[in-house]
Amino acid sequence: MIVSTRGGIIMREQVQGSVWDKVFKISERGSSVSRELFAGATTFLCVSYVLAVNPAILGAAGMDVGAVFTATAVSAIIMTLLLALYSNMPFAGLSGMGINAFFAYTIVVQMGHSFAFALTAQLIAGLAFLLIAVTPLKEYLFNAIPYTIKLAVTAGIGLFIALIGLSSAGLIVSNPATIVSIGDLQTPSSLISILGIILIAVFTGRNVKGGIFLAVIIAAVVGFFCGITKLPSTIFSMPPSLAPIWFHYDMSELLSVDMVFVAFTFLFVNLFNVVGVLIGLTNQAEVPQDKQLGVQSSCMKVSALGTIIGSALGTSPHIVAVESAAGIAEGGRTGLTALTIAGLFIASLFLAPLLMVIPVAATAPVLIVVGLFMMASVKDIDFGDISEGLPAFLTIIMMPFAYSIGVGIEWGLISYVLIKVLTGKYRDVSGVMYFLALIFILKEIFM
């Protein structure tokens, strides 16, 4: 019998053979129930902002803000439960940021269409996504991406979420003269975030179980005394009705040019964002190479279903949240982490005022430090070979600089094909890669 003072090992011995272990294979993946619960809570704290931000953005499209809040929570519950029970992975599924802005500001505000038109286009895109996910097309897609680019995607996502964390914390700000610059480090928000980074580093270095989650809570408590954590006026509230927005489809322009354009854009952006995030998260979660395709395939199906369900409930396309990396860094390895996230989303429907008191300054440090963990993948990239190193470098830097995971993948794949061909290594490039590079180039020209 293995005896250890490390909580994870002791808990694995206790959980082995239990119902939780049989369902989620916790001991097989080297985790524990407590670790999975902490991981789920950590991820939820990092993604809970979507409950406030998504309704605010879709409200610009004329949608009922309260109804969008409920739709955002309910669709996240359904998709995350599917990720827990079908994929058995520690991921959160929810409305994607960025694509929701395209939904509201481009389709509705700029193009002048109704939100029902946008939801219909989303339904079409979701069905097309599902078709790809259930056919061999997905295998060609994942297998075609070179290993170097997959490693770079993981690192690029790390920089991307670190940038989000730094910006949310106010540690970096926009500057018209220098693009970005250091923020005011004397504000309570910045100081709380710096404290959070230090706490996470110390707790992680000392192998404190639930250290990341604990750091967030401590930072939030300190924030109360600094005036940035506000106590709620009420704790319990009933969720608003979905009636104003659910099943609001508009089939009158089903075959119009605009419908085709919008549906294709939804599909393209969502598909490659999900592909990129899944590559990064499965690498970080230490999923064996021979099992990654199966995991990615199941998660793609869930993402497609999430987008379809989201269109029915009245919210924007769904993704696997990149912030899931926070829970993975906390030790989450199974669907029990996702089940915990789903449970907290259920609670958020009724306890939104209480759950929303955690300030961004307390959760931003998690994203910054997780960026470090994901950057570790660069050590396996052969930067000495320019045909491998430069495409990887472009993949990594374009994600934060263009503020888009999809753009990073585009630049990486296009440059990989061009440099391999121009350096006489065209045999290293698969037919699918040539096709993808051509599609990406045409997209940049015509879209």
Secondary structure, DSSP 8 states (H G I E B T S, - for coil): ----S-HHHHHHHHHTTSHHHHHH-TTTTT--HHHHHHHHHHHHHHHTTHHHHHHHHHHTTT--HHHHHHHHHHHHHHHHHHIIIII--S--EEE-TTHHHIIIIIIIIIT---HHHHHHHHHHHHHHHHHHHTSTHHHHHHHHS-HHHHHHHHHHHHHHHHHHHHHHHTSEEEETTTEEEE--TTSHHHHHHHHHHHHHHHHHHTT-TTHHHHHHHHHHHHHHHHT-S---S-S------STTTTT----TTTTSHHHHHHHHHHHHHHHHHHHHHHHHHHHHTT--HHHHHHHHHHHHHHHHHHHHHHHHHT---EEE-TTHHHHHHTT--SHHHHHHHHHHHHHHHHHHHHHTTS-HHHHHHHHHHHHHHHHGGGGGS-TTSHHHHHHHHHHHHHHHHTT-HHHHHHHHHHHHHHHHHHTT-GGGS-HHHHHHHHHHHHHHHH-
